[in-house]
Amino acid sequence: MTTKNVYSAGGFFNDSQNELLTKVGEKLKQNPTVGEVYLPEKHQAVGEFGSLEWKVQTYNADIVAIQNSDVVVAAITDDSPDSGTIWEIGYAIGIGK
């Protein structure tokens, strides 16, 4: 069986988003067709959260991770759609994911 590497996109800025990401991550890891799962919230950049340095490092790491994935799974909540997640979806589509 061939497995796919997954980039799990989603906001992690409030309790609702974090709860959803945890559930999605657990389900992905249980799926036998899924290989590696990249969870951006678990790969935080160094520096102060939200600082310019943090934003640049996070952006660059996310680009590499999306490029190295086979598929992007996005977790979006109606009450708080995250602009970064929307960007991740658009970038993934733009490069043919």
WOBELKA-V74932 format. One record per run of one state. SS is the DSSP state (H for helix, E for strand, L for the rest). FROM is the first residue (numbers start at 1). TO is the last residue. If there is no record, write none. Layout:
[[SS,FROM,TO] [SS,FROM,TO]]
This chain:
[[L,1,3] [E,4,10] [L,11,14] [H,15,30] [L,31,33] [E,34,39] [H,40,42] [L,43,51] [H,52,68] [L,69,70] [E,71,75] [L,76,82] [H,83,94] [L,95,97]]
